[in-house]
Amino acid sequence: MASPSQKRRRRLPWFLRPVKWLLWIMALSAAWVLLYRVVPPPVTVTMLADPHGFTKDWTSLSHIDRNMVRAAIAAEDSKFCTHAGFDREAIEQAIERNVKGKRLRGGSTISQQTAKNAFLWQGSGWTRYVRKVPELWFTFLIEKLWGKRRIMEVYLNIAETGIGTYGVEAGAQRYFNHGADRLSPAEAARIAAVLPLPKKRAAVSPSGFTRRYGNSIQARIGIVRRDGLDACIYS
């Protein structure tokens, strides 16, 4: 008959080991998310992989002009305050558009982009699809453990805003020579306009699509203000 110590040393059956590993991964990832709830992410995979290096300057949300928050919501995720991390309608529209062979377009929310930027990698090709599963998990975690205000704060501090430039504070200094605490609607809209393709779009003296897109975002900033679409951040 096996002693109690021998019983404790027995290994789990092979078919239960993946469950154990999964539980460990879930616990460690939750601890990581909880850490970033109070500690600014020091660096991201995207920053480390940037061949141009990176410039960043963490700034609390209370020192980021509300115009920038409204511009981000207007450009990237108008339902930010009402969804639980995922915009089903936007995802369905993106899938339909991509199936029809039109220009590829994602349906990611600000929450999903924050999860990707803070904990994962950008990826291209098949690696982009591999990333989607952990992205769903981290999005769920930050929605539950951070809340909307922290999600927006992290997003605006680690999003790529130009070549080797990360966060709206570094972007504001680079493009407008002043801090993110006093961005005008036009300046905030220009930064938001370059977010999807920061290496290919210019925030200063934009032309063509970027100029038109920036003007559209600036107009929608008023709608965000009027309809209180940023209320979850400042309530």
For each residue, the residues with C-beta under 8 A, 3 or more apart:
1:
2: 6 7 10
3: 6 7
4: 7 8
5: 8 9
6: 2 3 9 10
7: 2 3 4 10
8: 4 5
9: 5 6
10: 2 6 7
11: 17
12: 16 17 20
13: 16 17
14: 17
15: 18
16: 12 13 19 20
17: 11 12 13 14 20 21
18: 15 21 22
19: 16 22 23
20: 12 16 17 23 24
21: 17 18 24 25
22: 18 19 25 26
23: 19 20 26 27
24: 20 21 27 28
25: 21 22 28 29
26: 22 23 29 30 137
27: 23 24 30 31
28: 24 25 31 32
29: 25 26 32 33 119 134 137 138 141
30: 26 27 33 34 141 145
31: 27 28 34 35
32: 28 29 35 36 119
33: 29 30 36 37 119 138 141 142 145 146
34: 30 31 37 38 145
35: 31 32 38 39
36: 32 33 39 40 41 118 146 154
37: 33 34 145 146 150
38: 34 35
39: 35 36 42
40: 36 58 154 157
41: 36 44 118 154 157 158
42: 39
43: 47 48 54
44: 41 47 48 117 118 158 166
45: 48 49 120 121 122
46: 49 50 117 121 122 160 166
47: 43 44 50 54 56 158 166
48: 43 44 45
49: 45 46 121 122
50: 46 47 53 54 164
51:
52: 163 164
53: 50 164
54: 43 47 50 164 165 166
55: 164 165 166 170 174
56: 47 157 158 165 166 167 169 170
57: 167 169 170 173
58: 40 157 167 169
59: 63 64 156 157 167 168 169 179 180 181
60: 63 64 153
61: 64 69 149 152 153 156 233
62:
63: 59 60 179 180 181
64: 59 60 61 68 69 153 156 168 169 180 181 183
65: 68 69 180 181 182 183 188
66: 69 70 230 234
67: 70 71 183 184 185 187 188 221
68: 64 65 71 72 156 168 180 183 188 191 192
69: 61 64 65 66 72 73 152 156 230 233
70: 66 67 73 74 188 221 224 225 229 230
71: 67 68 74 75 185 188 189 191 192 217 218 221
72: 68 69 75 76 77 110 152 155 156 192 195
73: 69 70 76 77 78 80 81 110 224 229 230
74: 70 71 78 189 192 217 220 221 223 224 229
75: 71 72 189 192 193 195 213 217 220
76: 72 73 80 109 110 113 192 195
77: 72 73 80 87 109 110 111
78: 73 74 220 224 229
79: 82 83 87 90 109
80: 73 76 77 83 109 110 111 148 152 229 230 232
81: 73 148 229 230 231 232 233
82: 79
83: 79 80 86 87 109 111
84: 143
85: 109 111 112 139 140 142 143
86: 83 91 109 111 112 136 139
87: 77 79 83 90 91 107 109
88: 91 92
89: 92 93
90: 79 87 93 94 107 109
91: 86 87 88 94 95 107
92: 88 89 95 96 107
93: 89 90 96 97 107
94: 90 91 97 98 105 106 107
95: 91 92 98 99 107
96: 92 93 99 100
97: 93 94 100 102 103 105
98: 94 95 101 102 104 105
99: 95 96
100: 96 97
101: 98
102: 97 98 105
103: 97
104: 98
105: 94 97 98 102
106: 94
107: 87 90 91 92 93 94 95
108: 112 113 116
109: 76 77 79 80 83 85 86 87 90 112 113 139
110: 72 73 76 77 80 113 114 151 152 155
111: 77 80 83 85 86 114 115 139 142 143 151
112: 85 86 108 109 115 116 135 139
113: 76 108 109 110 116 117 155 159
114: 110 111 117 118 139 142 151 154 155 158
115: 111 112 118 119 120 135 138 139 141 142
116: 108 112 113 119 120 121 122 131 135 138
117: 44 46 113 114 120 155 158 159
118: 36 41 44 114 115 138 142 154 158
119: 29 32 33 115 116 134 138
120: 45 115 116 117 123 131 134 135 138
121: 45 46 49 116 127 131
122: 45 46 49 116 128
123: 120 127 128 130 131
124: 127 128
125: 128
126: 129 130
127: 121 123 124 130 131
128: 122 123 124 125 131 132
129: 126 132
130: 123 126 127 133
131: 116 120 121 123 127 128 134 135
132: 128 129 135 136
133: 130 136 137
134: 29 119 120 131 137 138
135: 112 115 116 120 131 132 138 139
136: 86 132 133 139 140
137: 26 29 133 134 140 141
138: 29 33 115 116 118 119 120 134 135 141 142
139: 85 86 109 111 112 114 115 135 136 142 143
140: 85 136 137 143 144
141: 29 30 33 115 137 138 144 145
142: 33 85 111 114 115 118 138 139 145 146 150 151 154
143: 84 85 111 139 140 146 147 151
144: 140 141
145: 30 33 34 37 141 142
146: 33 36 37 142 143 150 151 154
147: 143 150 151
148: 80 81 151 152 232 233
149: 61 152 153 232 233
150: 37 142 146 147 153 154
151: 110 111 114 142 143 146 147 148 154 155
152: 61 69 72 80 110 148 149 155 156 233
153: 60 61 64 149 150 156 157
154: 36 40 41 114 118 142 146 150 151 157 158
155: 72 110 113 114 117 151 152 158 159
156: 59 61 64 68 69 72 152 153 159 167 168 180
157: 40 41 56 58 59 153 154 166 167 168 169
158: 41 44 47 56 114 117 118 154 155 166 167
159: 113 117 155 156 166 167 168 195
160: 46 165 166 195 198 199
161: 165 166 167 168 170 171 174 191 194 195 198 203
162: 165 170 171 174 175 194 198 199 203
163: 52 198 199
164: 50 52 53 54 55
165: 54 55 56 160 161 162 170 171 174 198
166: 44 46 47 54 55 56 157 158 159 160 161 170
167: 56 57 58 59 156 157 158 159 161 170 171
168: 59 64 68 156 157 159 161 171 172 180 183 191
169: 56 57 58 59 64 157 172 173 179 180
170: 55 56 57 161 162 165 166 167 173 174
171: 161 162 165 167 168 174 175 180 191 203
172: 168 169 175 176 178 179 180 183 187 191
173: 57 169 170 176 177 178 179
174: 55 161 162 165 170 171
175: 162 171 172 187 190 191 203 204
176: 172 173 183 187 204
177: 173
178: 172 173 182
179: 59 63 169 172 173 182
180: 59 63 64 65 68 156 168 169 171 172 183
181: 59 63 64 65
182: 65 178 179
183: 64 65 67 68 168 172 176 180 187 188 191
184: 67 187 188
185: 67 71 188 189 218 221 222
186: 189 190 214 218
187: 67 172 175 176 183 184 190 191
188: 65 67 68 70 71 183 184 185 191 192 218 221
189: 71 74 75 185 186 192 193 214 215 217 218 221
190: 175 186 187 193 194 203 204 206 214
191: 68 71 161 168 171 172 175 183 187 188 194 195 203
192: 68 71 72 74 75 76 188 189 195 214 217
193: 75 189 190 201 203 206 210 213 214 217
194: 161 162 190 191 197 198 201 202 203 210
195: 72 75 76 159 160 161 191 192 198
196: 201
197: 194 200 201
198: 160 161 162 163 165 194 195 201
199: 160 162 163
200: 197
201: 193 194 196 197 198 206 210
202: 194 205 206 207 210
203: 161 162 171 175 190 191 193 194 206
204: 175 176 190
205: 202
206: 190 193 201 202 203 210 211 214
207: 202 210 211
208: 211 212
209: 212 213
210: 193 194 201 202 206 207 213 214
211: 206 207 208 214 215
212: 208 209 215 216
213: 75 193 209 210 216 217
214: 186 189 190 192 193 206 210 211 217 218
215: 189 211 212 218 219
216: 212 213 219 220
217: 71 74 75 189 192 193 213 214 220 221
218: 71 185 186 188 189 214 215 221
219: 215 216 222 223
220: 74 75 78 216 217 223 224
221: 67 70 71 74 185 188 189 217 218 224 225
222: 185 219 225 226
223: 74 219 220 226 227 229
224: 70 73 74 78 220 221 227 229 230
225: 70 221 222 228 230
226: 222 223
227: 223 224
228: 225 231
229: 70 73 74 78 80 81 223 224
230: 66 69 70 73 80 81 224 225 233 234
231: 81 228 234 235
232: 80 81 148 149 235
233: 61 69 81 148 149 152 230
234: 66 230 231
235: 231 232
